[in-house]
Amino acid sequence: MGLIGCGAIGSVVARELAKGAIDGVALTSVLDPAVRHPLGVDDRDALLSRSDVVVEAAGHGALRDHGAAVRESGADLLVVSIGALADQGLEAELRQAQGGRLYLCTGAIGGFDILRAAMLLGPLETVSITSTKPAAALSRPWMDEEVREALASGSDPIMVFDGAARQACARFPESANVTATLSLATVGFDRVRVQMVGDPAATRVRHAVRASGTAGNYELSFENAASPDNPRTSAVTAYSVLRALADVRRPSVSFL
Ligand SMILES: NC(=O)c1ccc[n+]([C@@H]2O[C@H](COP(=O)([O-])OP(=O)(O)OC[C@H]3O[C@@H](n4cnc5c(N)ncnc54)[C@H](O)[C@@H]3O)[C@@H](O)[C@H]2O)c1
């Protein structure tokens, strides 16, 4: 298995695989110019020559640079930076690349199985997600100074975004991946409503998903601890990658 990006998520995946966490999956190559790794650090050609499945855990730019080439090499691609697919050109390029399979990691949330089943019964009329994060994690240079000040030193929760998932992914590229996954699994980037709330009192990230349609009403909630290495990433995301690798590679029972 090859790994593009060995930061907060990738380093945990690498460490757990080295401990034998997932039967039948071993790390064979790492591509990340910013880190050192006992396997050494490969360029793309070396990574592709050593990998039957490649995990992208690096960011939008890396997915743009390498995603299609991974599939075209015949290797399967497991994408973690799902928010990058809000770019319609990149989504089309990745979907159309011929070769290995394209897997989208469910990442820091879940429940897409029931929502997709509901959509087979009848349309979902509304799908929304409210993400509440520690205030400092949502501050961005493009925000008004007043909003940044409130996020830095205010005491009340403040809503910093209310709009479509496609725009949320563009405005918060490192913090809107779950909205992208929800969009791709359900009604698309332009119909999923996203609210982002910065809460000075929050120490964990909360996601509240609501969907309703012919099949029924669904409310899913998640509260994730942050990665010790990256406050914008939920610690469970790396384990979601490991779970995905297990489901793809291990010949056992799958939760389908
Ligand atoms: N799907 C989800 O639910 C979810 C959840 C959290 C984070 N993410 C996304 O996963 C990705 C990784 O998150 P992280 O917390 O590990 O980030 P991180 O910043 O801790 O690590 C990213 C690593 O990728 C490397 N990198 C950057 N560009 C690269 C390139 N072009 N080629 C090779 N390596 C490159 C960096 O050097 C760094 O070591 C981010 O895009 C993040 O937004 C997704």
Ligand as a Chemical Component Dictionary entry (heavy atoms), coordinates in Angstrom:
data_LIG
# 
_chem_comp.id                   LIG 
_chem_comp.type                 NON-POLYMER 
_chem_comp.pdbx_formal_charge   0 
_chem_comp.three_letter_code    LIG 
# 
loop_
_chem_comp_atom.comp_id 
_chem_comp_atom.atom_id 
_chem_comp_atom.alt_atom_id 
_chem_comp_atom.type_symbol 
_chem_comp_atom.charge 
_chem_comp_atom.model_Cartn_x 
_chem_comp_atom.model_Cartn_y 
_chem_comp_atom.model_Cartn_z 
_chem_comp_atom.pdbx_ordinal 
LIG N1  N1  N 0  -12.405 12.978 5.013  1  
LIG C1  C1  C 0  -12.333 13.472 6.242  2  
LIG O1  O1  O 0  -13.259 13.296 7.051  3  
LIG C2  C2  C 0  -11.114 14.248 6.645  4  
LIG C3  C3  C 0  -10.939 14.545 7.998  5  
LIG C4  C4  C 0  -9.791  15.250 8.360  6  
LIG C5  C5  C 0  -8.875  15.652 7.401  7  
LIG N2  N2  N 1  -9.088  15.370 6.092  8  
LIG C6  C6  C 0  -8.146  15.799 5.049  9  
LIG O2  O2  O 0  -7.080  14.858 4.979  10 
LIG C7  C7  C 0  -5.894  15.513 4.510  11 
LIG C8  C8  C 0  -4.732  15.213 5.454  12 
LIG O3  O3  O 0  -5.045  15.709 6.738  13 
LIG P1  P1  P 0  -3.915  15.759 7.884  14 
LIG O4  O4  O 0  -4.567  16.252 9.111  15 
LIG O5  O5  O -1 -3.132  14.488 7.901  16 
LIG O6  O6  O 0  -3.001  16.925 7.304  17 
LIG P2  P2  P 0  -1.492  17.280 7.733  18 
LIG O7  O7  O 0  -1.298  18.708 7.321  19 
LIG O8  O8  O 0  -1.223  16.904 9.132  20 
LIG O9  O9  O 0  -0.607  16.329 6.797  21 
LIG C9  C9  C 0  -0.575  16.448 5.406  22 
LIG C10 C10 C 0  0.741   15.869 4.910  23 
LIG O10 O10 O 0  0.694   15.846 3.475  24 
LIG C11 C11 C 0  1.931   16.310 2.976  25 
LIG N3  N3  N 0  1.718   16.864 1.639  26 
LIG C12 C12 C 0  1.157   18.048 1.323  27 
LIG N4  N4  N 0  1.140   18.196 -0.020 28 
LIG C13 C13 C 0  1.708   17.084 -0.532 29 
LIG C14 C14 C 0  1.987   16.657 -1.857 30 
LIG N5  N5  N 0  1.668   17.421 -2.910 31 
LIG N6  N6  N 0  2.568   15.456 -2.039 32 
LIG C15 C15 C 0  2.888   14.681 -0.979 33 
LIG N7  N7  N 0  2.656   15.039 0.308  34 
LIG C16 C16 C 0  2.085   16.237 0.517  35 
LIG C17 C17 C 0  2.414   17.349 3.979  36 
LIG O11 O11 O 0  3.832   17.489 3.898  37 
LIG C18 C18 C 0  1.963   16.739 5.303  38 
LIG O12 O12 O 0  2.958   15.916 5.880  39 
LIG C19 C19 C 0  -6.240  17.007 4.425  40 
LIG O13 O13 O 0  -6.606  17.326 3.085  41 
LIG C20 C20 C 0  -7.461  17.129 5.320  42 
LIG O14 O14 O 0  -8.294  18.224 4.943  43 
LIG C21 C21 C 0  -10.175 14.654 5.703  44 
# 
loop_
_chem_comp_bond.comp_id 
_chem_comp_bond.atom_id_1 
_chem_comp_bond.atom_id_2 
_chem_comp_bond.value_order 
_chem_comp_bond.pdbx_ordinal 
LIG N1  C1  SING 1  
LIG C1  O1  DOUB 2  
LIG C1  C2  SING 3  
LIG C2  C3  SING 4  
LIG C2  C21 DOUB 5  
LIG C3  C4  DOUB 6  
LIG C4  C5  SING 7  
LIG C5  N2  DOUB 8  
LIG N2  C6  SING 9  
LIG N2  C21 SING 10 
LIG C6  O2  SING 11 
LIG C6  C20 SING 12 
LIG O2  C7  SING 13 
LIG C7  C8  SING 14 
LIG C7  C19 SING 15 
LIG C8  O3  SING 16 
LIG O3  P1  SING 17 
LIG P1  O4  DOUB 18 
LIG P1  O5  SING 19 
LIG P1  O6  SING 20 
LIG O6  P2  SING 21 
LIG P2  O7  DOUB 22 
LIG P2  O8  SING 23 
LIG P2  O9  SING 24 
LIG O9  C9  SING 25 
LIG C9  C10 SING 26 
LIG C10 O10 SING 27 
LIG C10 C18 SING 28 
LIG O10 C11 SING 29 
LIG C11 N3  SING 30 
LIG C11 C17 SING 31 
LIG N3  C12 SING 32 
LIG N3  C16 SING 33 
LIG C12 N4  DOUB 34 
LIG N4  C13 SING 35 
LIG C13 C14 SING 36 
LIG C13 C16 DOUB 37 
LIG C14 N5  SING 38 
LIG C14 N6  DOUB 39 
LIG N6  C15 SING 40 
LIG C15 N7  DOUB 41 
LIG N7  C16 SING 42 
LIG C17 O11 SING 43 
LIG C17 C18 SING 44 
LIG C18 O12 SING 45 
LIG C19 O13 SING 46 
LIG C19 C20 SING 47 
LIG C20 O14 SING 48 
# 
